[in-house]
Amino acid sequence: MKCSVLFIFYFIFFSFFVCFYYYFCLVFVLFFCYFLNIFQNFKVLPGCNAAKRQLWE
């Protein structure tokens, strides 16, 4: 009984951890691409387009 409760707790914690880092990385990539676009005359990288599409949809 105790093991299953511990497993569920770890699963919830791990999924929250992954989601937090996923969104943090997404925001970081968007800011990085934004500043990169300013310096590169608004040449948009394909990865940035995908990140923007994922964030706004």
PDB file of N, CA, C and O in Angstrom:
ATOM      1  N   MET A   1       0.844  -1.206   0.000  1.00  0.00           N
ATOM      2  CA  MET A   1       0.000   0.000   0.000  1.00  0.00           C
ATOM      3  C   MET A   1       0.884   1.264   0.000  1.00  0.00           C
ATOM      4  O   MET A   1       0.669   2.188  -0.784  1.00  0.00           O
ATOM      5  N   LYS A   2       1.860   1.276   0.880  1.00  0.00           N
ATOM      6  CA  LYS A   2       2.729   2.445   0.978  1.00  0.00           C
ATOM      7  C   LYS A   2       3.495   2.672  -0.321  1.00  0.00           C
ATOM      8  O   LYS A   2       3.675   3.810  -0.754  1.00  0.00           O
ATOM      9  N   CYS A   3       3.943   1.583  -0.936  1.00  0.00           N
ATOM     10  CA  CYS A   3       4.739   1.685  -2.162  1.00  0.00           C
ATOM     11  C   CYS A   3       3.951   2.348  -3.293  1.00  0.00           C
ATOM     12  O   CYS A   3       4.477   3.200  -4.009  1.00  0.00           O
ATOM     13  N   SER A   4       2.703   1.955  -3.444  1.00  0.00           N
ATOM     14  CA  SER A   4       1.889   2.515  -4.525  1.00  0.00           C
ATOM     15  C   SER A   4       1.636   4.008  -4.315  1.00  0.00           C
ATOM     16  O   SER A   4       1.641   4.778  -5.275  1.00  0.00           O
ATOM     17  N   VAL A   5       1.416   4.416  -3.077  1.00  0.00           N
ATOM     18  CA  VAL A   5       1.199   5.832  -2.763  1.00  0.00           C
ATOM     19  C   VAL A   5       2.468   6.617  -3.067  1.00  0.00           C
ATOM     20  O   VAL A   5       2.410   7.710  -3.629  1.00  0.00           O
ATOM     21  N   LEU A   6       3.611   6.054  -2.694  1.00  0.00           N
ATOM     22  CA  LEU A   6       4.894   6.700  -2.953  1.00  0.00           C
ATOM     23  C   LEU A   6       5.135   6.813  -4.453  1.00  0.00           C
ATOM     24  O   LEU A   6       5.627   7.835  -4.934  1.00  0.00           O
ATOM     25  N   PHE A   7       4.791   5.767  -5.187  1.00  0.00           N
ATOM     26  CA  PHE A   7       4.965   5.765  -6.643  1.00  0.00           C
ATOM     27  C   PHE A   7       4.106   6.837  -7.294  1.00  0.00           C
ATOM     28  O   PHE A   7       4.566   7.543  -8.191  1.00  0.00           O
ATOM     29  N   ILE A   8       2.852   6.964  -6.845  1.00  0.00           N
ATOM     30  CA  ILE A   8       1.940   7.983  -7.375  1.00  0.00           C
ATOM     31  C   ILE A   8       2.479   9.387  -7.072  1.00  0.00           C
ATOM     32  O   ILE A   8       2.439  10.274  -7.924  1.00  0.00           O
ATOM     33  N   PHE A   9       2.978   9.570  -5.860  1.00  0.00           N
ATOM     34  CA  PHE A   9       3.547  10.868  -5.475  1.00  0.00           C
ATOM     35  C   PHE A   9       4.731  11.222  -6.362  1.00  0.00           C
ATOM     36  O   PHE A   9       4.843  12.350  -6.842  1.00  0.00           O
ATOM     37  N   TYR A  10       5.624  10.241  -6.578  1.00  0.00           N
ATOM     38  CA  TYR A  10       6.795  10.485  -7.418  1.00  0.00           C
ATOM     39  C   TYR A  10       6.390  10.749  -8.865  1.00  0.00           C
ATOM     40  O   TYR A  10       6.998  11.582  -9.538  1.00  0.00           O
ATOM     41  N   PHE A  11       5.366  10.044  -9.346  1.00  0.00           N
ATOM     42  CA  PHE A  11       4.903  10.237 -10.719  1.00  0.00           C
ATOM     43  C   PHE A  11       4.355  11.649 -10.909  1.00  0.00           C
ATOM     44  O   PHE A  11       4.660  12.304 -11.906  1.00  0.00           O
ATOM     45  N   ILE A  12       3.543  12.123  -9.952  1.00  0.00           N
ATOM     46  CA  ILE A  12       2.970  13.477 -10.015  1.00  0.00           C
ATOM     47  C   ILE A  12       4.086  14.516  -9.949  1.00  0.00           C
ATOM     48  O   ILE A  12       4.093  15.481 -10.713  1.00  0.00           O
ATOM     49  N   PHE A  13       5.032  14.312  -9.027  1.00  0.00           N
ATOM     50  CA  PHE A  13       6.143  15.249  -8.872  1.00  0.00           C
ATOM     51  C   PHE A  13       6.990  15.303 -10.140  1.00  0.00           C
ATOM     52  O   PHE A  13       7.390  16.377 -10.589  1.00  0.00           O
ATOM     53  N   PHE A  14       7.257  14.122 -10.714  1.00  0.00           N
ATOM     54  CA  PHE A  14       8.088  14.034 -11.913  1.00  0.00           C
ATOM     55  C   PHE A  14       7.400  14.692 -13.108  1.00  0.00           C
ATOM     56  O   PHE A  14       8.042  15.404 -13.881  1.00  0.00           O
ATOM     57  N   SER A  15       6.100  14.457 -13.259  1.00  0.00           N
ATOM     58  CA  SER A  15       5.365  15.047 -14.386  1.00  0.00           C
ATOM     59  C   SER A  15       5.300  16.574 -14.242  1.00  0.00           C
ATOM     60  O   SER A  15       5.428  17.299 -15.229  1.00  0.00           O
ATOM     61  N   PHE A  16       5.102  17.055 -13.013  1.00  0.00           N
ATOM     62  CA  PHE A  16       5.094  18.499 -12.768  1.00  0.00           C
ATOM     63  C   PHE A  16       6.451  19.100 -13.093  1.00  0.00           C
ATOM     64  O   PHE A  16       6.542  20.166 -13.702  1.00  0.00           O
ATOM     65  N   PHE A  17       7.513  18.399 -12.677  1.00  0.00           N
ATOM     66  CA  PHE A  17       8.889  18.834 -12.908  1.00  0.00           C
ATOM     67  C   PHE A  17       9.167  18.943 -14.407  1.00  0.00           C
ATOM     68  O   PHE A  17       9.742  19.926 -14.873  1.00  0.00           O
ATOM     69  N   VAL A  18       8.748  17.915 -15.155  1.00  0.00           N
ATOM     70  CA  VAL A  18       8.965  17.892 -16.606  1.00  0.00           C
ATOM     71  C   VAL A  18       8.182  19.007 -17.284  1.00  0.00           C
ATOM     72  O   VAL A  18       8.713  19.688 -18.162  1.00  0.00           O
ATOM     73  N   CYS A  19       6.925  19.204 -16.890  1.00  0.00           N
ATOM     74  CA  CYS A  19       6.091  20.252 -17.481  1.00  0.00           C
ATOM     75  C   CYS A  19       6.674  21.633 -17.205  1.00  0.00           C
ATOM     76  O   CYS A  19       6.710  22.487 -18.092  1.00  0.00           O
ATOM     77  N   PHE A  20       7.134  21.852 -15.963  1.00  0.00           N
ATOM     78  CA  PHE A  20       7.712  23.142 -15.596  1.00  0.00           C
ATOM     79  C   PHE A  20       8.933  23.443 -16.449  1.00  0.00           C
ATOM     80  O   PHE A  20       9.080  24.548 -16.970  1.00  0.00           O
ATOM     81  N   TYR A  21       9.817  22.445 -16.591  1.00  0.00           N
ATOM     82  CA  TYR A  21      11.034  22.664 -17.368  1.00  0.00           C
ATOM     83  C   TYR A  21      10.735  22.795 -18.852  1.00  0.00           C
ATOM     84  O   TYR A  21      11.424  23.525 -19.565  1.00  0.00           O
ATOM     85  N   TYR A  22       9.691  22.076 -19.330  1.00  0.00           N
ATOM     86  CA  TYR A  22       9.313  22.177 -20.742  1.00  0.00           C
ATOM     87  C   TYR A  22       8.848  23.605 -21.065  1.00  0.00           C
ATOM     88  O   TYR A  22       9.267  24.184 -22.067  1.00  0.00           O
ATOM     89  N   TYR A  23       7.988  24.162 -20.220  1.00  0.00           N
ATOM     90  CA  TYR A  23       7.493  25.521 -20.459  1.00  0.00           C
ATOM     91  C   TYR A  23       8.582  26.560 -20.246  1.00  0.00           C
ATOM     92  O   TYR A  23       8.638  27.563 -20.957  1.00  0.00           O
ATOM     93  N   PHE A  24       9.458  26.317 -19.256  1.00  0.00           N
ATOM     94  CA  PHE A  24      10.576  27.230 -19.019  1.00  0.00           C
ATOM     95  C   PHE A  24      11.486  27.276 -20.239  1.00  0.00           C
ATOM     96  O   PHE A  24      11.909  28.351 -20.664  1.00  0.00           O
ATOM     97  N   CYS A  25      11.791  26.098 -20.806  1.00  0.00           N
ATOM     98  CA  CYS A  25      12.654  26.025 -21.988  1.00  0.00           C
ATOM     99  C   CYS A  25      11.979  26.669 -23.187  1.00  0.00           C
ATOM    100  O   CYS A  25      12.636  27.337 -23.986  1.00  0.00           O
ATOM    101  N   LEU A  26      10.666  26.474 -23.321  1.00  0.00           N
ATOM    102  CA  LEU A  26       9.918  27.051 -24.433  1.00  0.00           C
ATOM    103  C   LEU A  26       9.973  28.581 -24.375  1.00  0.00           C
ATOM    104  O   LEU A  26      10.195  29.240 -25.391  1.00  0.00           O
ATOM    105  N   VAL A  27       9.770  29.133 -23.184  1.00  0.00           N
ATOM    106  CA  VAL A  27       9.821  30.590 -23.009  1.00  0.00           C
ATOM    107  C   VAL A  27      11.234  31.098 -23.258  1.00  0.00           C
ATOM    108  O   VAL A  27      11.424  32.139 -23.888  1.00  0.00           O
ATOM    109  N   PHE A  28      12.238  30.352 -22.756  1.00  0.00           N
ATOM    110  CA  PHE A  28      13.629  30.741 -22.954  1.00  0.00           C
ATOM    111  C   PHE A  28      13.989  30.753 -24.439  1.00  0.00           C
ATOM    112  O   PHE A  28      14.663  31.665 -24.917  1.00  0.00           O
ATOM    113  N   VAL A  29      13.529  29.727 -25.164  1.00  0.00           N
ATOM    114  CA  VAL A  29      13.786  29.640 -26.610  1.00  0.00           C
ATOM    115  C   VAL A  29      13.122  30.803 -27.337  1.00  0.00           C
ATOM    116  O   VAL A  29      13.709  31.386 -28.249  1.00  0.00           O
ATOM    117  N   LEU A  30      11.892  31.141 -26.933  1.00  0.00           N
ATOM    118  CA  LEU A  30      11.176  32.253 -27.573  1.00  0.00           C
ATOM    119  C   LEU A  30      11.903  33.578 -27.356  1.00  0.00           C
ATOM    120  O   LEU A  30      12.039  34.368 -28.291  1.00  0.00           O
ATOM    121  N   PHE A  31      12.368  33.827 -26.138  1.00  0.00           N
ATOM    122  CA  PHE A  31      13.102  35.062 -25.861  1.00  0.00           C
ATOM    123  C   PHE A  31      14.421  35.086 -26.621  1.00  0.00           C
ATOM    124  O   PHE A  31      14.824  36.112 -27.168  1.00  0.00           O
ATOM    125  N   PHE A  32      15.102  33.904 -26.643  1.00  0.00           N
ATOM    126  CA  PHE A  32      16.372  33.805 -27.361  1.00  0.00           C
ATOM    127  C   PHE A  32      16.183  34.086 -28.841  1.00  0.00           C
ATOM    128  O   PHE A  32      16.976  34.808 -29.447  1.00  0.00           O
ATOM    129  N   CYS A  33      15.128  33.515 -29.428  1.00  0.00           N
ATOM    130  CA  CYS A  33      14.838  33.720 -30.851  1.00  0.00           C
ATOM    131  C   CYS A  33      14.455  35.165 -31.121  1.00  0.00           C
ATOM    132  O   CYS A  33      14.810  35.727 -32.157  1.00  0.00           O
ATOM    133  N   TYR A  34      13.730  35.763 -30.188  1.00  0.00           N
ATOM    134  CA  TYR A  34      13.308  37.158 -30.339  1.00  0.00           C
ATOM    135  C   TYR A  34      14.515  38.092 -30.416  1.00  0.00           C
ATOM    136  O   TYR A  34      14.588  38.962 -31.285  1.00  0.00           O
ATOM    137  N   PHE A  35      15.474  37.897 -29.482  1.00  0.00           N
ATOM    138  CA  PHE A  35      16.673  38.733 -29.484  1.00  0.00           C
ATOM    139  C   PHE A  35      17.561  38.418 -30.682  1.00  0.00           C
ATOM    140  O   PHE A  35      18.205  39.309 -31.237  1.00  0.00           O
ATOM    141  N   LEU A  36      17.593  37.139 -31.080  1.00  0.00           N
ATOM    142  CA  LEU A  36      18.381  36.731 -32.242  1.00  0.00           C
ATOM    143  C   LEU A  36      17.812  37.358 -33.510  1.00  0.00           C
ATOM    144  O   LEU A  36      18.565  37.758 -34.397  1.00  0.00           O
ATOM    145  N   ASN A  37      16.490  37.445 -33.598  1.00  0.00           N
ATOM    146  CA  ASN A  37      15.835  38.035 -34.766  1.00  0.00           C
ATOM    147  C   ASN A  37      16.144  39.527 -34.882  1.00  0.00           C
ATOM    148  O   ASN A  37      16.289  40.045 -35.989  1.00  0.00           O
ATOM    149  N   ILE A  38      16.245  40.216 -33.750  1.00  0.00           N
ATOM    150  CA  ILE A  38      16.573  41.645 -33.760  1.00  0.00           C
ATOM    151  C   ILE A  38      17.958  41.863 -34.357  1.00  0.00           C
ATOM    152  O   ILE A  38      18.168  42.780 -35.151  1.00  0.00           O
ATOM    153  N   PHE A  39      18.912  40.995 -33.958  1.00  0.00           N
ATOM    154  CA  PHE A  39      20.291  41.167 -34.419  1.00  0.00           C
ATOM    155  C   PHE A  39      20.508  40.628 -35.834  1.00  0.00           C
ATOM    156  O   PHE A  39      21.430  41.063 -36.524  1.00  0.00           O
ATOM    157  N   GLN A  40      19.671  39.690 -36.270  1.00  0.00           N
ATOM    158  CA  GLN A  40      19.840  39.088 -37.600  1.00  0.00           C
ATOM    159  C   GLN A  40      18.836  39.635 -38.616  1.00  0.00           C
ATOM    160  O   GLN A  40      18.507  38.954 -39.587  1.00  0.00           O
ATOM    161  N   ASN A  41      18.355  40.838 -38.404  1.00  0.00           N
ATOM    162  CA  ASN A  41      17.446  41.489 -39.350  1.00  0.00           C
ATOM    163  C   ASN A  41      16.154  40.701 -39.553  1.00  0.00           C
ATOM    164  O   ASN A  41      15.647  40.591 -40.670  1.00  0.00           O
ATOM    165  N   PHE A  42      15.634  40.158 -38.463  1.00  0.00           N
ATOM    166  CA  PHE A  42      14.363  39.437 -38.453  1.00  0.00           C
ATOM    167  C   PHE A  42      14.362  38.201 -39.372  1.00  0.00           C
ATOM    168  O   PHE A  42      13.346  37.870 -39.983  1.00  0.00           O
ATOM    169  N   LYS A  43      15.511  37.534 -39.453  1.00  0.00           N
ATOM    170  CA  LYS A  43      15.536  36.219 -40.116  1.00  0.00           C
ATOM    171  C   LYS A  43      15.049  35.196 -39.102  1.00  0.00           C
ATOM    172  O   LYS A  43      15.701  34.969 -38.082  1.00  0.00           O
ATOM    173  N   VAL A  44      13.903  34.578 -39.378  1.00  0.00           N
ATOM    174  CA  VAL A  44      13.276  33.683 -38.393  1.00  0.00           C
ATOM    175  C   VAL A  44      13.782  32.267 -38.596  1.00  0.00           C
ATOM    176  O   VAL A  44      13.753  31.732 -39.704  1.00  0.00           O
ATOM    177  N   LEU A  45      14.244  31.671 -37.510  1.00  0.00           N
ATOM    178  CA  LEU A  45      14.697  30.282 -37.549  1.00  0.00           C
ATOM    179  C   LEU A  45      13.485  29.343 -37.549  1.00  0.00           C
ATOM    180  O   LEU A  45      12.458  29.682 -36.961  1.00  0.00           O
ATOM    181  N   PRO A  46      13.578  28.173 -38.192  1.00  0.00           N
ATOM    182  CA  PRO A  46      12.446  27.237 -38.232  1.00  0.00           C
ATOM    183  C   PRO A  46      12.036  26.741 -36.845  1.00  0.00           C
ATOM    184  O   PRO A  46      10.853  26.512 -36.595  1.00  0.00           O
ATOM    185  N   GLY A  47      13.003  26.573 -35.944  1.00  0.00           N
ATOM    186  CA  GLY A  47      12.704  26.125 -34.582  1.00  0.00           C
ATOM    187  C   GLY A  47      11.878  27.153 -33.828  1.00  0.00           C
ATOM    188  O   GLY A  47      11.020  26.793 -33.022  1.00  0.00           O
ATOM    189  N   CYS A  48      12.128  28.416 -34.080  1.00  0.00           N
ATOM    190  CA  CYS A  48      11.400  29.488 -33.404  1.00  0.00           C
ATOM    191  C   CYS A  48       9.955  29.544 -33.884  1.00  0.00           C
ATOM    192  O   CYS A  48       9.038  29.798 -33.103  1.00  0.00           O
ATOM    193  N   ASN A  49       9.767  29.306 -35.161  1.00  0.00           N
ATOM    194  CA  ASN A  49       8.406  29.285 -35.706  1.00  0.00           C
ATOM    195  C   ASN A  49       7.592  28.176 -35.061  1.00  0.00           C
ATOM    196  O   ASN A  49       6.428  28.369 -34.709  1.00  0.00           O
ATOM    197  N   ALA A  50       8.213  27.014 -34.909  1.00  0.00           N
ATOM    198  CA  ALA A  50       7.524  25.884 -34.289  1.00  0.00           C
ATOM    199  C   ALA A  50       7.189  26.197 -32.834  1.00  0.00           C
ATOM    200  O   ALA A  50       6.101  25.872 -32.359  1.00  0.00           O
ATOM    201  N   ALA A  51       8.124  26.827 -32.130  1.00  0.00           N
ATOM    202  CA  ALA A  51       7.899  27.172 -30.727  1.00  0.00           C
ATOM    203  C   ALA A  51       6.781  28.197 -30.595  1.00  0.00           C
ATOM    204  O   ALA A  51       5.935  28.080 -29.708  1.00  0.00           O
ATOM    205  N   LYS A  52       6.771  29.201 -31.470  1.00  0.00           N
ATOM    206  CA  LYS A  52       5.720  30.225 -31.436  1.00  0.00           C
ATOM    207  C   LYS A  52       4.353  29.609 -31.723  1.00  0.00           C
ATOM    208  O   LYS A  52       3.365  29.913 -31.056  1.00  0.00           O
ATOM    209  N   ARG A  53       4.319  28.721 -32.748  1.00  0.00           N
ATOM    210  CA  ARG A  53       3.073  28.076 -33.112  1.00  0.00           C
ATOM    211  C   ARG A  53       2.533  27.258 -31.949  1.00  0.00           C
ATOM    212  O   ARG A  53       1.333  27.251 -31.677  1.00  0.00           O
ATOM    213  N   GLN A  54       3.454  26.561 -31.261  1.00  0.00           N
ATOM    214  CA  GLN A  54       3.037  25.706 -30.152  1.00  0.00           C
ATOM    215  C   GLN A  54       2.539  26.541 -28.979  1.00  0.00           C
ATOM    216  O   GLN A  54       1.616  26.138 -28.271  1.00  0.00           O
ATOM    217  N   LEU A  55       3.143  27.693 -28.775  1.00  0.00           N
ATOM    218  CA  LEU A  55       2.793  28.521 -27.617  1.00  0.00           C
ATOM    219  C   LEU A  55       1.466  29.245 -27.839  1.00  0.00           C
ATOM    220  O   LEU A  55       0.664  29.368 -26.914  1.00  0.00           O
ATOM    221  N   TRP A  56       1.233  29.726 -29.062  1.00  0.00           N
ATOM    222  CA  TRP A  56       0.043  30.545 -29.294  1.00  0.00           C
ATOM    223  C   TRP A  56      -1.206  29.735 -29.593  1.00  0.00           C
ATOM    224  O   TRP A  56      -2.318  30.232 -29.413  1.00  0.00           O
ATOM    225  N   GLU A  57      -1.041  28.468 -30.058  1.00  0.00           N
ATOM    226  CA  GLU A  57      -2.232  27.663 -30.374  1.00  0.00           C
ATOM    227  C   GLU A  57      -2.823  27.037 -29.139  1.00  0.00           C
ATOM    228  O   GLU A  57      -3.827  26.329 -29.225  1.00  0.00           O
TER     229      GLU A  57
END
